[in-house]
Amino acid sequence: MKSYQVAEFNAPLKEVEQETPQPTGTQVLIKVKAAGVCHSDLHIWEGGYDLGHGRKPLSLKDRGVSLPRTMGHETVGEIVAFGPDVTAADKGDLKVGDVALVYPWLGCGKCPTCVGGDENMCAIKPNSLGVYCDGGYADHMTVPNPKYLLNLKGLDPVTAAPYACSGVTTYSALKKVEFAFNSPIVIFGAGGLGLMALSLLKAMGGKGAIVVDIDARKREAAEAAGALATVDGKAPDALEQLAKKAGEPIRAVIDLVGNAQTTQLGFDCLTKGGKLVIVGLFGGGATFALPLIPIKAITIQGSYVGNLRETKELLELVRNKMIAPIPVTRMPLAKANEALADLQKGKLVGRAVLTP
């Protein structure tokens, strides 16, 4: 098998050829058909997160991310073989030849959080595929258990791959602001997640969203995807524009960027009792005044991807509502480095998806 691995932080991915693994125990071997390139991959490639306020960056190495590592947590593959311990009950509706989405946000599987269905929140031993374990920047990949494979049942593998991260991440974030769906919400960021959020918000019954982005091309993409309005986050009157374009108090903000500027503007535009959900990991420190949190009775909540149940709900929503996919740029696996560079430079609209 061929894969592209992070052998050294901030260095080009290394092409590696090795024996194709054979599934053991409850593992499933898949032939990768599509692997989305996510902004989180940039942080893994770079080796950490900026915490702001002059603090030392959060090191992924210190968090247990070891090298070499094959990234890729938005993966779709064709089932090639099941391990010897996989039972008929384990397989469910899956069989060799089926094409499935891989749920990647795995934990230890044993702690109360994991047993309760929130493996993505495991604090004992995170095992996320493409982060702590090898992922989809390869032509083959092993998945620990068939329960993490969701049959696509005819959905296009390339456009479905982003549902494993950008899809379930935005779906989970939107569920946290359902109380405000009868009024416009504000979304920061019109990349892959932002465009996904617009499609899902409409399917979930929301009134719509005003999208904030500093890139004119991405604002145009958001308008084409159904945004109620867009605002340039760098505009000196961005706050006033948001209030005018909303036409009513803003009760919810989803920040898919997550830097000092976006969180400040998101905080400032909220009415009393509003909620700021922070998803993005661009980094930096918070700048809003602490007394205003109780004065405005604002809720600030982090949202980290989503659980397996939410991913299943998302795929059902996509099928039932015939949700249009976000724009994708198909690139061969051999261009993995180029895809990361384009993402880092902000050249991509939607998602780049590697197709081995």
N, C-alpha and C positions, 0 to 999 in steps of 0.2 A: 504494500500500500504506500501511497505518497501523501505526505502531509507538509504543512508549512507551520513551523514552530517559532515561538519566542525563545531564542537561545540566550539572549542577553537583552536586558531592558534598554529601550531606545535604539536598538540596532535592527537592521532589516531582518525580516522573518527568514528562517533557514529552511530550505527544501530538504526533506528527509525521506528516504526510502527504507522500508523495513518490511518484515513479514506481516502479512495480513493476520490480525489476531483471530483466534478461534474462541467462540463464546464458551465460558465455563459457568457452572452453577446456574443462576437464574438470568445470566446475561443474554442480550440479544445483539447480534451483529447486523448492522445496516450498511447498505451502500448509499453514500451521501449523494443526494440529488440537488440540494440547495443549502447554502449556509449564509445567513445574513451577516453583514458587517455592521456592528453596533458601536455607538460612541463609547460604551463601557469597555469595548475592546481597546480603544485608545488608552484608557487609564491603565489597563493591564499591561499593554505594550510599554507604556511610559513608566510603570512601576509604582504609581501612587496617586494620591489626591492632595490638592492644595487646601489646607485648613484655614488659611488667612491669618490675620493679626500677628504675623511674624512667627507663627508656630511652625515646628518641623513638619514637613509633609507626612501624610499618613502612608506608610510604606506597606505595599501589598506583600512584600517578602516577610515582613513582621507579622502579617495576618495569615501566613501559611501558604501563600501562593509560591510554589517552587518552580524552578526552570530546569530543563526545557518544558514548555507548555504549548500544546496545540489549542489555540483559541477557537471560538465559535460556539455560541449558545443559542443561536437561532437556526436550528437544523431540521431538515426534512430528509428522510431516507427510505429506501426500499428494504424491507426485511429480507435478509439473506439466510439467517439460521438462528435457531433458539438454542440456548444452553441445555445441558442434559437434565437439569433440575426444574425446568419450566413445565408445569402441568397444563392440561387442557383448560382448567379453570383460570390459570394465570393468563393464558393467551386471550381469553374472551373472544372478541370478534376478529382477532388478528391471525394472519397466516403468512407463510412465506410468499413473497411477491407483493404484499400490501405496501402501500406508501403511507408513512405516518410522520406526524410532527413529534419531535422529541421535547418533553418537558424537562428543562435543565436544572431547575433550582432545588437541588437535593440537599438534604441535611444528613444527620446521623441515623435517622429512621427509628430511633429508640426513645428519645427524650419526650416529655409530655407535649412539647410544641410540635414535634414531628408527628407523633401519634395522633394529635388533634387535627392534623391535616395542613399545618403551616410549615412545611419543610423549608420554605424560603426564608423563614425567620429563625432557623436553628442557630443557637449560640454555642452548642457543644462541639460540633464538628461539621461545618459546612462542606459540602461535596459538590458544589455546582459544576456541571459539565461545561468545559471550555474556560473554567476559571481555576478550580482546584483539581479537576481531572481533565483529561484531554477531550476536546470537542470536535466541531465540525469542519475546521479548515483542513479537510482531508478527504480522500475518496472512500474511506471506510471508517466506521466508528462503532464502539461497543456501548450499549446502554445497560445499566445494572439490572433492570427488571422490566418486563413488558408493560407493567402498569404505568410507566412513564412514556409510553408510545400511544399517541392519539390518532386513530385511523382518519385520514383526510377524506376518504370516501368521494374521490373525484375532484376535490379542490386542487388548484394548480400548485405544485410544490414550491415554485419560485416565489409567487406572491403570498403563499401561506407561511413561509419560513419566518417572517418577522412577527407572526402572532406569538411565538415562544418568548419574545421579550417586549418589543415595542407594543405589541397587541395587548398582552396580559398586563403589562405595566400601566398602560393608559386605561384599560378597562378597570383595573383595581383602583386607580386614582379617581376615576369618574364615579365609581360606586361610593367613594368617600364624600362626594359633594352632591349626591342625589337630592338632598333637601333643597337645593337651589336650582333644580332643573326647570322650574317655571319662570325663570328670569335668565338674562344673558350671563354666562360665566366668562371669565378671562383666562386665556391659555397663553403662556409664554413659551415661545419656540415653535417654529413651523418646519421642523425637520421631519424625520420619519415618524417620531412619536406624535408630534403636533398634528400631522395630517391624519394619522391613525385615530387620534382622539376626536377629530371633527366627524369622521365617519361613524365612529361608535356612539358619540353623543347623540347624533340624529337617530340612530337605530334604537337607542335606549330611551327615547322620548324627550330629550332635552330641547329647550327653546333654541339654543345655539350658542356660539362663542365668538368673542372678539379676540383675535390673535395678535400677539405682540412679537415682532421680530425685527432685528436691525438690518436684515438682508432683504432688499427689494424683491429679488427673485423668489425668495421663500414666502414673502407676503402675497405675491401674485399666485403662488401655488396654493396658499391657504384660501384665498378668495375663490379660486377655481374649485377647491374642495368643499366650498359651502360656508366659509366663515361669514358671520353677520357683518363684520368689518375688520379692518386691520389697522395697526398703529406701529409706527417706527419707534422702537424703544429708546432710540438716541435723541428723539425730538425733545426740545426743551419744554414743550407743552404736552408731553405724552400723558401726564396725569389728567390734564384738562380734557384731552381728546378722549380718553377712556370714559370719563364721566359723561361727556356729551354723546358719545356713540352708544353707550349702554342705555341712556335715557331713563334709568332708574337705579336705585342703590345696587352696588355690586356686592353680592353675598358670597361668592366663591371664586378662588383663583387656583389654577393648577400651574405650577412652575416647572416646566420640563427642561429648563436651562440650569437653574440653581447656582447663580453667582450673586455677588453683592448687589449689583445693580437691579437684577430682575426681582430678587426677593424684596428689596426696598420698595420698588414701584408696585409690586404685588401687594405688599403690606399697606402701602399708602392708599391704594385705590379701594380697599375694602370698607364697607359700612360696618356699623356696630353689629356684633354677633357674627361677623363674617369668618370665613375659613380659608387659610392658605395651606395648600398641600404642595410640599416640595418633593419633586421627583428627581430633577437633574442633579448631576454631580460635577459641574464645571469647577466648583470650588471657590474658596474665599471665606470671609467672615461675615456674619450678620451685622447690619448697620442700623437697624431700626431701634427707636428709643424704647427701652423696657417699660416705662410707666404707661405707654400707650397700649400695651397688650391687655392689662386689666381695664383701663379706661374704655377701650373699644370692645372689650370682651371678645377678643379675637382668638381663634384656635389656630395653632400652627402645628401641622402634622406631617411627618415624613411618610413616604410610601415607597416600599421596596419591592419591585416586580409584582408578583402575584402568586397565589398557590395553585395546586393542581386542579382543584375544584373550579376555580375561576377560569382557568385555561379551557376546561371542558365547556363551561358556560359560554365562553367567548366563541368557541368554534360552532356551538349550536346557534348563537346569535348571528354569526356570519352566514351560516347556511339558511336560517329561517328568514332573515331580513335581506338576503342577497346583497350584502355589503360590498361595495366596490373596493378593490385593493388599492393600497397606496402606490405611487409611482415607484418602480424599481429599475435599477440599472444592472443588467446581467453582465457578469464578468467571469472569465474562466478562472479556475482555482490558481493557475500560475500567475495571475495578476493580483494576488492577495496584498502584496506590498503596495501596489498602485492604489488599490481600493482604500487602504488605511491612510495613505498620503492624501488622497482626494478628500476623505472625510475630515482629516486634520485641518486641511486648508479651507473647508467649508464649500467645496465645489459641488457636492452632491445635493440633489433635490430628492427627497424620499429616502430610499434604501439602496445600497449596493448589495447584491446577492451573488455569492460565488457559486459557480455551477461546475463541479468536477466532471 
